[in-house]
Amino acid sequence: MSGAIEKTLALLEYLAAHPEGANLADIADALHQLRSGCHRTLHELIKFGYVRQTSVRGEYALTTKLASMGLSFLSRSGVIDIAQPVIDRFAATTGELVRLAIVDGKRLTLVAKAQGAKSGLLYDPDMGIDLRLSCSAAGHAWLMTLPEDQAIAYVTEQGLGKPRDFGPNAPTSVRALLASLDTHRRRGYSILQDVYAAGMSAMAAPVRRPGQQTTGVLVVAGPSQRLTLKAMEKSGPALLRAASELAQAADASPLLRSARVGTWGNGPGPEPEGAA
């Protein structure tokens, strides 16, 4: 049964990355599945409304059912109601893109955003993506709150992002990453330039109460030409205040409380650094 579930989830994840649809041969080859078995699973998913087959070329694509479930989950979790007013105000203050990422097991996923820039170059990545921990300001802000061995384990499992895939300043070794985390920890929030992408700056602060685990990360990102090191340092105190406001309101959202009890089938994690 677990094998069937793994194959089904692999199909859904593949189709999520190909919204335009894909043919049976490409799907089966990419997932290393037999075409006959892949075909049966796809038609089971069609039966339950998760997949559709295009009328022109017969390619398979996701319906909006999964997206609808995700949006319904976020709505019922209360996280948007709590976070949106905070990130809206902060975005207006900074004039840049502000996002909230949620800690989910060993992952950081973007769930809410507000765009403060009204003109000029806008930075606005896709929501719902899992962030690369070694290359994102959000990842660094979370990792700096974890015990060093746990941070190394999470990054090792996910893999270091390569400069050719991210920015030219992306760390290429665990040692370089740990040095950055030490700097962020002394400051209280992360600052990165040309790490997630060339020409992009970002800063992030963990959402957590004193002595408790991080449940989310508040992120500001924008073009380096506008979001300079000086501008980020100036916005640092406001970033920390906004993250603290979210932390104090976290009890109203199961999603923002989740890191304390474990998610994705994980039990409670180890005590955070500095815990009593």
N, C-alpha and C positions, 0 to 999 in steps of 0.2 A: 504493500500500500504506500509506504513511504517513497518508493521509487516512482510510482504514478504521480504522487503529489509533487515531487521534485521536478518531474518532466512538465507538469501542468504549470507550475510557477515559473519555470524557465521560459515556457511559451509566452506567458503573460508579460514577463519582464522584457523579452525580446520584442514583442509587439509594441510595448510601451515606448521603446527606443526607436520604433519605425512607424510613426503615426500615419504615414502615407500608405502603409500596408506592405505585405511581402508575399511572395509565392511560396508554395509548399516546399519546393526543392531548396530554396535559399534558407528557409526556416530550419528544415531538417538537417541540412548540411552544417549550418552555423551552430546548432545545438547538439550535433552528433547523435541524432535520433533516427530511427528507421522511419522512412517516409510513410509506411502504412500505419505505424503507431502514432506518428505525429498527426496524420490525417484524422484518425479516430478521436484524438484528444481535441483537435480544433473543432470538430463537429459537435463534440460534447459541450464545448464552450459556447458554440453558436446556439445550441439547444437551450442553454441557461442564460443567454443574453449578454455574454461578456465579449463575444467576438462576432464579427459580421464578415460576409464575403462580398467583395465588390461585384457589381453586375457586369462591368465592362471586361475586366481581365481576370476576374476570379481570384484576386489576391485577398489575403486575410488581414483584417485590421481590428483593433479594439473598438468596441462601442463606447459610449460615455458612461456605462454602468459603473465601472471601477472609479472613474473620476468623480462621479456623483457620490459614491460611497465615501471617498476620501474627503470631499467637501462637506458632506454631512457629518463625518466624524469630527472634523475641525470645528464646525459650527457647534456641535453638541459638547465639545470639550471645553468651550468657554474661552479658549486661548485667544481667539481673535477679538472677542469683546474686551478682554483685559488688555491685550497688547496694542491694539490699533490706536487708541487715543494717545498712548505714550509714544509710540513710534511716529505718529503723525506730528506731534508737538516737536519731537526731537528733529525730525526731518525738516520742519519749517525753520528750526533754529540753525541747523548746519547748512541747509540748502543742498543737501546731498541725499543719495539713496540710503535709507535705513531699513535693515531687515532683522527679523528674529529667527534664530535657528533653535530647534529643540533637540536636546540630548535624548537619544533613543537607543539604549543599549550601548553599542560601540560606534554609533553613527551620530552625525549632526545633520539635520534636515531643515531646510528653509521652509517656513510656514506662513510668514507674514511680511509685508513690506510697505513702505511709504516713500514716495519720490519727492524730495524737497527741491530739486533743481527744476526751474521753470523754463530755462533756455540754455543754449549752448550744448556741449556734448553731454549726453545722458548715458549713465551706466545702469543697465537693468537686465540682469541675467534671469534665466528661467527659475521659477519657484519650484519647490518640491524636490530639488536635487539633493543628493548626499554630498557634502563638502569633503574635499581632500584635506585631511587633518594637517598634513605637513606643509601645505601651501596656502592655507586660508587664514585670515586674521581670526575668524571664528574658531577654527581648529586650534590655533595657538592659544587663544583665550581659554578654551576648555582644558587643553593639555596642561597648561601651567597650574591648574588647580588639582591635578592628579598626582599621586605618588609617581616618582620618576620611572620605576619599573613598569607601572601600569601604562603610563604614557608611551613608553618605548614599545610595549607589547601591542598597543592599539595601532601605532604607526607602522610597526613591522608587519602586522597582519594586513593592513590596507595597502602598504607599500609607499615609498617615498615618491612624490611627484617629480617628474623629470623636467628640467628647465625648458626643453624643447616643446613640452606639452603645456607648460604653465608659463611663468615669467622667468627672466634671466637670473633673478636672485633667489629662486626656489632652492631650499637647502638640499644638498646632495649627500649628506651623511647625518646619522643620528646625532653625532657629536655637535655638528653645526646647529641642528635643530634645538638641542638641549641648551646651547649657549644663548640662542634667541629666547627660549622660554625663561631663562634666568633673568634676562633683561626685562621682559614683559612683567614678570612676577614682581620685580622691584618697583615697577611703574604702577602696577595695578590693572593694566589693560595692555592689549597687544597693538603694535603698529607695524604694518608691512608696506613696503613699496616695491613694485615690479616683482612681486612674488607669485601671486595668483595669476596675474597677466601683465604683460609689458605695458607700461604707461598707466597702471592702475594702482591706487593707494587704498588702504583699508585699515580700520581700527576696530577693536571689539573688546567688550567687557563681559565677564561671566555673570549670569543671573543666578544668584545663590544667596542664601542667608548665612550669617556667620556660623561656622562649625558644621554646615550641612553641604551636601553634594550639589554640584552645578546642575541645574535643570534646563538651562537655555543659555544662549549667547546673543547679545545685542551687537549688531554690526553696522558700521558706516563705511560706505565705499564710494569712490568716484575717481575721475581722471587725476593723475598725479600733478598735472599742470595747475589744477584748481585746488585739489585736496593735498596741500603741501604738508611737510613735516611740522612746520610752524602752526598751520591751521589745525592739524590733528591734536597737537599738544594743547592748543588753546581750548579745544572742544573736549579734552579729556575729563575735566571735572563734571561737565554736563552729561557725558556718556555714563560715568559712574553713578550719577544721581538717577538717571533714567533706568539703568540696570537694577539699582537698588529698589526703585519703585515697582518694577516688575516682580522682583523677588518677594516683596512684601505682599503683593496681590496673588502670589502663586497658589495659595490654598484654594482659591476660587476655581481653579482649572485642574482637572485630573491630569492633563497632559504636562502641565508645568510642575506637577508634583511627582511625575512618574520616575524621575531619576533616583528618587529616594527609595523606591521599592523594587526597582529593576524593571526592565522592559524587554520585549522580544524574547520572553521566556527566561530572562536572566534574573537571578536573585539579587539581593542587595549587594552593592559593590563595597570595596574597602572604605574605611573612614577617610575623608578628605584630609589633606594636609592642614594642620592647625586645629583639627577637631579636638574637643575636650575629651 
